[in-house]
Amino acid sequence: MIFASDLDQTLIYSEASMGLLTPLEQTVPIELYENRYISFMTQHAINLLGEVAAKMAFIPVTTRTVVQYERIFVFKDTVKPKYAITSNGGTILVNGQIDLEWKQAVTAAVAGTSAPAEEIKSYFDEIASEEWVLTEKYADDLFYSLVVVRDNIPQPELEDFRVKIAGLGWNLSIQGRKIYLVPAALSKGAAMLHLKERLGASFVVAAGDSLLDESLLMAADEAIAPRHGELFKHYPVHPHISYTQLPGIIASVEILEKVLERHALINGYSEQYVNKEGVL
């Protein structure tokens, strides 16, 4: 069994995105950037993730670049996945090393199905302004990551742009303060299916919060999304995706408990999850 999960706002959270905590929940920093802790998990979630990783293949799946992924020290010090998918499916890491064969296959797929990045950027520049676009980055020579002032986004123009680039083989996703412009061929789902075949796994549970996670969730046998995410806002009811009962950082605990429950059902035994507050 594989558990393939998005990271930001699915398993890990910034202070701004974690939402309300109960007094009994303890948050633990898990990412350091410029001498500042910027991402967190609850201790309970870390414990559950350790249990998940001991029982099945845990594969982090993220739109982050390799460098951004490597900042998350919980995956070096506590939970140590053999495989990771970064760059929205563009890169597979095996024991921290880039799988060059997969990288070449992705580059060829993008070139064959999506308009050139420069063309997409030129169309975006027609609607962009300093009032709402703060920074721009062409990440890993694969996709655009833009930091924006969300309240200032010209929504009608951006939606027209979304439709236009969809016809050119590109997708747009808004996550917090970032807009991602991503070739459609760059797929978390495709990378996960490649690893599923490579590992000979028969069942995959996937989790994710954004439209960029949709391919991952649809390729999985079972799919879970946190209630606060872009997916929930876009599809309040979905035939394949189940949603957590609670939003925010507590959703990660609920997701991990569901993964362990599924593992127990597949293997024909029951489990209870106990912490110092009692049976959950």
SULKA-V838575 format. One line per field, one symbol per residue. ss: DSSP state (h for helix, s for strand, l for the rest). phi: phi as a letter, one per 20 degrees, with the letter a starting at -180 (. if undefined). Layout:
ss->???
phi->???
This chain:
ss->lssssllslllsslllllllllllllsssssssllssssssshhhhhhhhhhhhhlsssssllllhhhhhlslhhhhlllllsssshhhlssssllsslhhhhhhhhhhhhhhlllhhhhhhhhhlllllllssssssslllsssssslhhhllhhhhhhhhhhhhlllssssssllssssssllllhhhhhhhhhhhhllllsssslllhhhhhhhhhllssssllllhhhhhllllllsssllllllhhhhhhhhhhhhhhhhhlllllllssllssl
phi->.dddcgdfmcdcbfffdfmfdfgeedecfcbdblmcfccbcffffffffffgffdbeecfcbegfgfffffeffedecdcffdbdcllofcddclndfffffgfffgffffeccfggfffffffffdfbffcdebcbeellcbdcceceffeffggfffffgfffffdncdccdcmecdddcgffecffffffffgffemedbcdccaddffefffffeefbcccffeeffffecgcbfddedffdemffgfffffffffffgfffembdccdccfepfd
